[in-house]
Amino acid sequence: MAQIGAFTRNDDGSFTGVIRTLNINTKATIKPAAKDSERSPDYRVAAGGVELGAGWSKAAKDTGAEYISLKIDDPSFNAPVYATLVQGDNGEHKLIWSR
């Protein structure tokens, strides 16, 4: 697993930061979303005013640590990117991808 982003949590519960891969280097936000149903996303991911994905609040089964499970997609991607936003050191949140 590789870190593809770094975010800071804001007072309103949103996150601001950067998503950085070999092809992408963009500022992004992860904002709480109004839930329409139990399965609706808890967060929306946007960059440059364009929605790129959604996220769901989760907790690790063994430790209870909270994290956000994200699905990020863009027409330039071959497939959606699944990532996890976890709290790191000094208030930083790390965006870790997996496939």
C-alpha positions in Angstrom: 0.0 0.0 0.0 1.3 3.4 -0.9 0.4 6.9 0.3 -1.2 9.0 -2.4 -2.3 11.9 -0.4 -2.1 14.0 2.8 -5.0 15.8 4.4 -5.8 18.0 7.3 -9.1 17.8 9.2 -10.9 21.2 9.5 -13.2 22.3 12.3 -16.3 21.6 10.2 -15.4 17.9 9.8 -14.1 18.3 6.2 -10.6 17.5 5.1 -8.4 19.5 2.7 -5.2 18.3 1.1 -3.5 16.9 -2.0 -3.9 13.7 -4.0 -0.6 12.9 -5.7 0.1 10.0 -8.0 2.3 9.5 -11.1 -0.4 11.2 -13.3 -2.3 13.4 -10.8 -1.2 16.2 -8.5 -4.2 18.1 -7.3 -5.7 19.9 -4.3 -8.8 18.0 -3.1 -11.5 18.2 -0.4 -13.3 15.5 1.4 -16.6 17.0 2.8 -19.3 15.5 5.0 -22.4 14.7 2.9 -26.1 14.7 3.8 -27.2 11.1 4.0 -30.3 10.2 2.0 -30.3 6.6 3.2 -28.3 4.2 5.4 -26.1 3.2 2.4 -25.5 6.8 1.2 -21.9 8.0 1.4 -20.8 9.9 4.5 -18.4 12.1 2.5 -17.9 13.4 -1.0 -14.5 13.9 -2.7 -13.9 16.9 -5.0 -11.0 18.5 -6.8 -11.3 21.7 -8.9 -15.0 21.8 -8.3 -15.5 18.3 -9.8 -16.8 15.4 -7.8 -14.3 12.5 -7.9 -15.7 10.1 -5.4 -17.4 9.2 -2.2 -16.4 7.9 1.3 -17.9 5.9 4.1 -17.0 6.1 7.8 -15.7 2.8 9.1 -14.0 1.3 12.2 -11.3 -1.4 12.3 -12.7 -4.6 13.7 -9.7 -5.5 15.8 -8.7 -2.0 17.2 -11.8 0.1 16.7 -9.7 2.8 15.0 -11.9 5.0 12.8 -11.1 5.6 9.2 -12.8 6.7 5.9 -13.1 4.2 3.1 -13.0 6.0 -0.2 -13.8 5.2 -3.9 -12.3 7.7 -6.3 -12.9 7.6 -10.0 -12.2 9.8 -13.0 -12.6 9.2 -16.8 -8.8 9.2 -17.1 -8.5 6.2 -14.7 -8.5 2.6 -16.0 -10.5 1.6 -12.9 -11.7 3.2 -9.7 -9.1 3.7 -7.0 -10.1 2.4 -3.5 -8.3 4.2 -0.7 -8.4 4.6 3.0 -8.0 7.9 4.9 -6.3 7.2 8.2 -5.0 9.5 10.9 -1.3 9.8 11.0 1.1 11.8 13.1 0.7 15.4 14.1 -2.9 15.7 12.9 -2.1 14.7 9.4 -4.4 12.2 7.7 -2.8 9.8 5.1 -4.6 8.7 2.0 -3.5 5.1 1.3 -4.6 3.4 -1.9 -5.2 -0.3 -2.7 -6.4 -2.2 -5.7 
